[in-house]
Amino acid sequence: MKLKLIRHLWGVADPFAALPRFKEQGYEGIEAGVLIMPETERLADAIRANGFDFIPQIFTAEFDPVDEVSRHVDSFARQMEAVAGFDPMMVVCHGGRDAWSAEAAESFYGQVLEIAREFRFPVAHETHRGRYFYNPWNCAAMIDRFPELRLCCDFSHWVCVCERLIDDQLDIIRRAAGRCIHLHARVGYENGPQVPDPAAPQHAAHLAAHERWWDIVWQAQRERGDEIGTLTPEFGPPTYLHTRPQDNQPVVDLEEVCNWMAERQAVRFAAGEA
């Protein structure tokens, strides 16, 4: 299996200027909420022109905190149609609503899976706060209910929501890994979804825990016979990225953090393949 590094455009001030640099840094794909960014068509063209695979993100009901399942389903269908023309490698979906009942969630996932069958690219439903998969137990129930569901695993959200490193939930992590087709390699901690600096020694335990879980995902992908695994070092800008209270300046450089994580995981992956 080959690991393909994907660079997110979240927090990138000038994505058009950054694309050639990201290519030089070893990234092979770009991930972006392209429909919420300016110059959507031009950006998608530039991503292709620079030889990148493309992973668009979509957000059901956009960012409105609405409960109506129909609103989420309709926006999923619209956005899938909109990104289909970009020839995506896959789509990452922030789907559903954290406040839903299990019945509402079943209705939503049943309908979006039916819609997704009309497209030739897979959909990875992200384990994200604010969405139905914001905790391990909701996610486990739905992937058990719907064998077709595929995931983008971002365990940093579960660490934040559960307020602990979730090694006590390894059974669910393994079940999620069996459905995972994309990884967001961000390190969370008990009180937030992003440690200030994953290289800092005070966060060594958080980094090690996330790496244990990513290893489980990679092992599951190898056992499935996947030819490619994809990973985005999805560290975000302020307010995800910590800032100094005196002047609101970031405590670390976002691009350096993303590159550090990408390079580290590429080395670890290669060592595991040896």
C-alpha positions in Angstrom: 0.0 0.0 0.0 1.2 3.5 -0.8 0.6 6.5 1.4 -0.6 9.6 -0.5 -0.1 13.0 1.4 -2.9 15.5 0.9 -2.6 19.2 1.8 -5.6 21.1 3.1 -6.2 24.7 2.0 -7.7 25.7 5.3 -5.8 28.7 6.6 -3.9 29.2 3.4 -4.0 32.9 2.5 -3.2 32.6 -1.2 -4.0 29.0 -2.4 -3.1 29.8 -6.0 0.5 30.9 -5.0 0.8 28.0 -2.6 -0.1 25.1 -4.9 3.4 24.9 -6.6 5.0 25.0 -3.2 2.9 22.2 -1.9 3.8 20.1 -4.9 7.5 20.7 -4.1 6.9 19.7 -0.5 5.7 16.3 -1.6 1.9 16.6 -1.4 0.0 14.7 -4.1 -3.5 15.9 -3.4 -5.4 19.0 -2.2 -8.4 18.9 0.1 -10.6 22.0 0.4 -14.1 23.2 1.1 -14.0 24.5 -2.4 -17.7 25.5 -2.6 -17.2 27.9 0.3 -14.0 29.5 -1.1 -13.8 32.3 -3.6 -13.1 31.7 -7.3 -14.3 28.1 -7.0 -14.0 27.1 -10.7 -10.6 28.8 -11.1 -9.3 27.1 -7.9 -10.5 23.7 -9.1 -8.8 24.3 -12.4 -5.6 25.3 -10.7 -5.6 22.2 -8.5 -5.9 20.0 -11.6 -3.3 22.1 -13.6 -0.7 21.5 -10.8 -1.2 17.7 -11.1 -3.0 17.2 -7.8 -5.7 14.7 -6.9 -8.6 16.6 -5.4 -10.7 15.9 -2.3 -13.5 18.4 -2.0 -15.3 18.9 1.4 -19.0 19.4 1.6 -21.1 20.5 4.6 -24.7 19.3 4.9 -27.1 22.2 5.6 -23.9 24.3 5.2 -23.2 25.6 8.7 -26.8 26.3 9.8 -27.7 24.4 13.0 -31.0 23.0 11.7 -32.6 19.8 12.6 -34.7 19.0 9.5 -33.2 15.9 7.9 -34.6 17.1 4.5 -32.4 20.2 4.6 -29.3 18.1 5.2 -30.2 15.6 2.5 -31.1 18.3 -0.1 -27.8 20.2 0.5 -25.9 16.9 0.2 -27.4 16.2 -3.2 -26.8 19.8 -4.4 -23.2 19.8 -3.3 -22.4 16.4 -4.7 -23.7 17.5 -8.1 -21.6 20.7 -7.8 -18.3 18.9 -7.0 -18.8 16.0 -9.5 -17.5 18.2 -12.3 -14.2 18.6 -10.5 -13.3 14.9 -11.0 -12.7 14.3 -7.3 -10.6 11.4 -5.9 -13.3 11.3 -3.1 -15.5 13.7 -1.2 -15.2 14.3 2.6 -18.6 15.1 4.1 -19.4 16.9 7.3 -22.8 15.3 7.7 -25.8 15.5 9.9 -26.5 17.0 13.3 -25.1 16.2 16.7 -28.5 16.7 18.3 -30.4 14.2 16.1 -32.1 11.0 17.4 -30.9 7.7 16.1 -34.1 7.6 14.0 -33.3 10.9 12.3 -29.7 9.8 11.7 -30.8 6.5 10.1 -33.1 8.5 7.8 -30.3 10.8 6.8 -27.7 8.2 6.1 -30.1 5.9 4.3 -31.0 8.7 1.9 -27.5 10.1 1.3 -26.1 6.6 0.7 -28.8 6.2 -2.0 -27.8 9.5 -3.6 -24.1 8.7 -3.4 -24.6 5.5 -5.5 -25.3 7.8 -8.5 -21.7 9.0 -8.4 -18.5 7.2 -9.3 -16.4 8.6 -6.4 -16.6 7.5 -2.8 -17.8 9.7 0.1 -16.0 9.7 3.4 -18.2 10.8 6.3 -16.1 12.6 8.8 -16.0 12.1 12.5 -16.5 15.7 13.4 -17.9 17.8 16.2 -21.2 19.3 15.6 -22.1 16.5 13.2 -23.8 13.2 14.0 -20.4 11.3 14.2 -19.1 13.7 16.9 -18.7 10.8 19.3 -17.6 7.2 19.0 -20.9 5.6 20.0 -23.1 7.4 17.4 -20.5 6.5 14.7 -20.4 2.8 15.7 -24.2 2.5 15.7 -24.5 3.9 12.2 -21.6 2.0 10.6 -23.1 -1.2 12.1 -26.5 -0.2 10.6 -25.1 0.8 7.1 -22.3 -1.5 5.8 -21.8 0.9 2.8 -20.8 3.9 5.1 -17.2 5.0 4.6 -15.4 7.3 7.0 -12.9 10.1 7.2 -11.4 9.4 10.7 -10.3 12.5 12.7 -9.9 11.1 16.2 -8.9 14.5 17.5 -12.6 15.4 17.7 -13.4 12.3 19.8 -10.6 13.1 22.2 -12.0 16.6 22.7 -15.6 15.5 23.1 -14.7 12.6 25.4 -12.2 14.7 27.4 -9.7 11.8 27.4 -7.4 9.7 25.2 -9.8 7.1 23.9 -7.8 3.9 24.3 -10.8 2.6 26.3 -12.7 2.7 23.0 -10.3 0.6 20.9 -13.1 -1.7 19.8 -14.9 1.2 18.1 -11.6 2.6 16.7 -11.0 -0.8 15.1 -14.5 -0.9 13.7 -14.1 2.7 12.4 -10.8 1.8 10.9 -12.5 -1.0 8.9 -14.5 1.7 7.2 -11.9 4.5 7.0 -10.8 5.6 3.5 -9.2 8.9 4.6 -7.3 10.1 7.7 -7.1 13.6 9.1 -3.9 13.5 11.1 -4.5 16.2 13.6 -3.6 15.7 17.3 -6.3 16.6 19.8 -6.2 16.8 23.6 -8.6 16.6 26.5 -9.7 20.2 26.2 -9.5 20.9 22.5 -9.2 19.4 19.0 -5.7 20.7 18.3 -2.6 20.7 20.5 -0.6 23.9 20.1 2.4 22.1 18.7 2.4 18.3 18.1 6.2 18.3 18.3 6.3 19.7 21.8 7.3 17.2 24.5 4.4 18.1 26.7 2.1 16.6 24.0 4.1 13.4 23.4 1.4 11.2 25.0 -1.3 12.8 22.8 0.8 12.3 19.7 1.6 8.7 20.6 -2.0 7.9 21.2 -3.1 9.3 17.8 -0.4 7.4 16.1 -1.5 4.2 17.7 -5.0 4.8 16.3 -3.6 5.7 12.8 -1.6 2.5 12.8 -4.9 0.6 13.4 -6.4 2.4 10.3 -3.4 1.6 8.1 -3.4 -2.1 9.2 -7.1 -2.3 8.4 -6.5 -0.8 5.0 -3.7 -3.2 4.2 -5.8 -6.1 5.3 -8.6 -4.9 2.9 -6.0 -4.9 0.1 -6.2 -1.1 -0.4 -3.6 0.1 -2.9 -3.5 3.7 -1.5 -4.0 5.3 1.9 -4.6 9.1 2.0 -3.6 11.4 4.9 -4.2 15.1 5.4 -2.3 16.8 8.3 -5.4 18.9 9.0 -4.1 21.4 11.4 -6.1 24.6 11.2 -5.5 28.4 11.6 -6.7 30.4 14.6 -8.8 29.8 16.5 -7.9 26.1 16.2 -4.3 27.2 16.2 -3.4 28.7 19.6 -2.4 32.4 19.8 -0.7 34.6 22.3 -3.2 36.4 24.5 -1.2 39.7 24.4 -1.3 40.2 20.6 -3.3 37.3 19.1 -0.3 36.0 17.1 -0.1 32.3 16.4 2.3 30.4 18.7 3.6 28.3 15.8 3.7 28.5 12.1 0.8 26.6 10.6 2.6 25.4 7.4 5.6 24.2 9.4 3.3 22.2 11.7 1.5 20.6 8.7 4.7 19.7 7.0 6.2 18.3 10.2 3.2 16.0 10.7 3.2 14.9 7.0 6.9 14.1 6.9 6.7 12.2 10.2 3.8 10.1 9.2 5.4 9.4 5.8 8.5 8.0 7.6 6.4 6.0 10.0 4.3 4.5 7.2 7.3 3.6 5.2 8.9 1.9 8.3 5.7 -0.1 8.8 5.7 -1.2 5.2 9.3 -2.4 5.4 
